[in-house]
C-alpha cells in the first residue's frame, strides 16, 4: 500500500523539484543581470563625471588617433594639482 501512495505523489515531487531548480536558475540570472547593469551604469556615470565635472581630458587621452600628452596644468578648469615628477 505504501508503494502505491509513493508512486501516486512522485510526479508532484518531480514537478516541485523542477520548479525549485528553475527558481534558483532564475535568481542567479537575475543577480548577474543586476551586477552587469550596475557595472555598465557605473562606468557611464564615471565617464560623464570625468568629462563634464572634472574636465580632465580623459576622453581625449583614451580616444583613437594621435596620442598627445597634455600636462594637467594646461587643462582649463581642471583644478587638480599636477603629478609630481620623480
C-alpha positions in Angstrom: 0.0 0.0 0.0 2.8 2.4 0.8 4.3 1.9 -2.7 1.0 2.9 -4.3 0.9 6.1 -2.3 4.6 6.9 -3.1 4.1 6.3 -6.8 1.0 8.4 -6.7 2.8 11.5 -5.3 6.1 11.1 -7.1 5.1 13.3 -10.2 4.2 16.1 -7.8 7.7 15.9 -6.2 9.3 15.9 -9.7 7.4 19.0 -10.7 8.3 20.7 -7.4 11.9 19.9 -7.9 11.9 21.3 -11.4 10.1 24.5 -10.2 12.8 24.9 -7.5 15.6 24.4 -10.0 14.0 27.0 -12.3 13.6 29.4 -9.4 17.3 29.0 -8.4 18.5 29.4 -12.1 16.2 32.5 -12.5 17.6 34.1 -9.3 21.2 33.5 -10.5 20.4 35.0 -13.9 18.7 38.0 -12.2 21.7 38.5 -10.0 24.1 38.5 -12.9 21.8 40.9 -14.8 21.7 43.3 -11.9 25.5 43.1 -11.5 26.2 43.7 -15.2 23.7 46.7 -15.3 25.3 48.2 -12.2 28.8 47.9 -13.7 27.7 49.4 -17.0 25.8 52.3 -15.3 28.8 53.0 -13.0 31.2 53.2 -16.0 28.9 55.5 -17.9 28.4 57.7 -14.8 32.2 57.8 -14.2 32.8 58.8 -17.8 30.3 61.6 -17.7 31.7 62.8 -14.4 35.2 62.9 -15.8 34.1 64.7 -19.0 31.8 67.3 -17.6 32.7 67.8 -13.9 36.4 67.2 -13.6 37.1 68.2 -17.2 40.4 66.3 -17.1 40.5 65.3 -20.7 40.0 61.6 -20.1 38.2 61.0 -23.4 40.8 62.9 -25.3 43.6 60.7 -23.8 41.7 57.5 -24.4 40.3 58.2 -27.9 41.7 56.8 -31.1 44.2 58.7 -33.1 47.4 60.6 -32.4 48.5 60.3 -28.8 49.5 63.6 -27.2 50.3 64.1 -23.6 48.9 67.3 -22.1 50.2 68.3 -18.7 47.4 68.7 -16.1 48.2 72.4 -15.5 47.4 73.1 -19.2 43.9 71.7 -19.0 41.5 74.5 -18.4 39.3 74.3 -15.3 40.7 71.0 -14.0 41.5 72.4 -10.6 43.9 69.5 -10.0 47.5 69.6 -8.9 50.0 68.4 -11.4 51.6 65.0 -10.9 54.9 65.0 -9.1 57.9 64.4 -11.2 60.2 61.7 -10.0 
